[in-house]
Amino acid sequence: MSTSIPVQHHDDVPGGDGGQSAAFTRVPPQDLDAEQSVIGSLLLSGSPGSASRFFAEILETGIVAGEYYRPAHALIHRAVCDLHAAGEPVDAITVAGELVRRGELARVGGAPYLHTCVQAVPTAAHGPRYAEIVRAKAYRRAVIESAQRIVEFAYSEAGGEDEVRDLVERQLTEIVAGTPGLHEAPPAVGDLYLDFVADLEDIQDGRKVGLTYGFADLDAITSGMRPGNVTVVGAASGVGKSTFALNAAVAAAKTGAPVMFSSLEMSGTELMQKIAAAEGKIALHHLTHQGGLTAEGWETVRRLGPELFQSLPLRVYRPDGASLGDIASAARACARDGGLELLVVDYLQLVEVEQARNITREQAVASVSRGLKNLSVQLDCHVIALSQLNEDGMMRESRAIKNDASVVIKVERPDMADPESHRAGEVDLIIEKNRFGPTARVTVAAQLHYSRFVDMAHT
């Protein structure tokens, strides 16, 4: 077991007189033994088996990496949670491998320290209690930090009385809201009824709808994109699934919804070119070839800066690798910094998870699909996940992907197979699954020279 760091009292400080300086030399509240035991309990219960329920119970206490006092424990906790979100088993060996991949194993004390944490735990059944202890200590540290902010601001004599009051109110509100404790029992339906009726009135009166896809008929059939749900968009290569998703991302962002577009295929520059083409009605090849942009085109690009790009709450993320953990971490960072209402992942089959030797490709994609579904619930956002179709028109690894989705849309272009088709320039959005309404076929127009799809009424 680790050794707790003793609190330094004011009479231990040279020249200490019990004054204010002594307060800032004290070691903040912490319990390293409890932290070590939480990590050990997670490692003991993170693989399928009789003890796996303790893993869930530990996480259900609400404990997060930032609540550990020792930074090494926070690093281990993040690795544990990312492996779990990816559907991988969690134990000392798999976590050590994940930390090696991140270049963090030495920072936590090496693989032996993980085994030390495991050996420190009497039983994983006590894991939730250890987690509550860690959270309680973290809460006390948060109280101290909030109080110090108030004291320091008051001593600085900066700002007016209203600003001091505002700081105090915000800090105290955060302290009260962050009080750790056991989850309350779930509400009964009788308690939910009034909220249900109010919500129903908003829906019926048109005051509450999901985020727009950017296509009127599609929005009407699906009620838009709702938080905590996933839309899977499947298409063969070259049909335009990325174009559809980027159009939807921009349409949602135009309403003020924070959006993150994670592309594993296109760079940030390529995505910007596509957005500029679609929004400025500039032929895409004029933006991508030397000398293609006219003076009028340049003026449109300059206008898009202040009128669109500088105010659009759209973030573009292209991870160095292609792991689900990287995408999830970036999404959580967006949620902390301004919120996140829509996450787009382009595309599912390119996302990587740490694979055991005996895992199949279908199981790996299923793990990604489940991880994105969990992420949509955790962050209370909608996820659009693109998926490649096989040559026979079937979605690769389709069973798991469709199970996790609330809406499944297949994109087809009749003129791909027959350039002489009387439906040239049309695109079918075939809604194969819709938990919020009927299945249907929505036809839109393809203006691929502008890198966009539009409602037929707008052509």
Phi, psi and omega in degrees: 000148179284162181261128179291144178278126183291145175285132180270118181276166186296331182279357174272348184271130178304125179076007183293139181231018181080008182278194186296325184300328181293326184298329184271001177260354180287146175283131182299157179302134178195159177219093184293330177298315180294320178299314180299322181290326175297311179301314180299320179294321178296319180292328179284332189245010186273356178252153180307134181160187185294335183267001187296334180295333179292328177301310180297320181294325177296311181293330180291345174292346180093004183297137179231165185302323183293352182268354176280142178282320181274122184304324180300322180293325177295319179297317180295317181300317179297317179298317179301311184294321180292321176297316180297318180296330179276001179080016181267152174294150181241117173205181185300326183285312182293323179292321176300318178296319178295320179292325175298315180301325181274353183073028186242000185298316180296328182292335181265359179103012177080173180301325179301329181292327177298318178291328175299318179296319179298316182291341182281351187263121176297314178201141180294342179298336180273000183306313180301323179292319177299320180297321178296323178296314180299317180296321180296319178294319179297323179296318178297321177296321179295321177299315180299315181297318179296317179297321179294323177298318180296314181298313182296320179293320179295319178293329184290339183061021177278151177073175180261184182297323180296322181292322177296315180297318180298317179297315181298315181298317181294317181294317180292323177297317179295322179297312182294317181294332184268009181301121180283159178168176180289151177294143174286159176297146180301150181289152175278159182299329178298325178288334183273347190299312183297319177296323179298316181295317179298319179294320179297320178297320179296319180294312183294328181271002177079014181273346182226109176224164178287175177297145180285143170279345184096005180228121190300313183293322179295319177297320183294322184283323184260350188064025176080187183266119185257146180298147179081010182233164183235134169253125175257128179246115182251140178198155174287164181299133176088355181285324178124028180294324178293322177298314178302312184294320180292321174301316180295319180298316180292319179299317179294317181296328179297337177278356182101000181282128177293131185229142171237126178251112180257112182250128176261000180248313188256148176281170177300322179297317180296320178294320178296321178299318181293320179294317180297319179297314183292316185278331181261359184052050176250130178304129186302321182291340175290332180275341187253356181238144182302131177073008184281341186268124178279172177299322177295321178296317177301319180296322178295317179299316180297321180293325181295335180304291181289331186278336185228294191299321185286346180243352184283122181280059182240122178252139179249128183231122173239102185295151176300319174258213178216034187273150176298322180299320179296316180296317180296319180296318178295321179295319178295323178296320176297318180299323178287328186253075176101355177092168178210122179247340179216130174240127177247130179240119184239098003220173192304314187290348178267347180285136184254147170233157175292115187258133170288161186297329186262011182275140179273165178298320179298320179293324180294315179293323177299323179294320177295315180300314179294322178297320179291323177297314178299321181295322179297324179286314181300318184265358180054047179232169175264146178239130168256119179244121179274148182221138179282143175260149174288173179296334179275007177085005179268144179287129180297140181049045195290327189301307182293321181298314181292327179297321183279343185274147171270327178228133176239123182239126176255127183259125179228143175240110182304327184280358175292317180275331183224094181301338180268008183302142176292350178257025179303135180088001178257151178229132177262126171259099185268111181276100184274338178214136182207103181288349185247011181173197184280162167280155186193175175238121178249127180256130177233171181261140178262121172241069189290340174294336173260004181057051180204156167250148179221158174300145181302328181293342183266359182279000000 
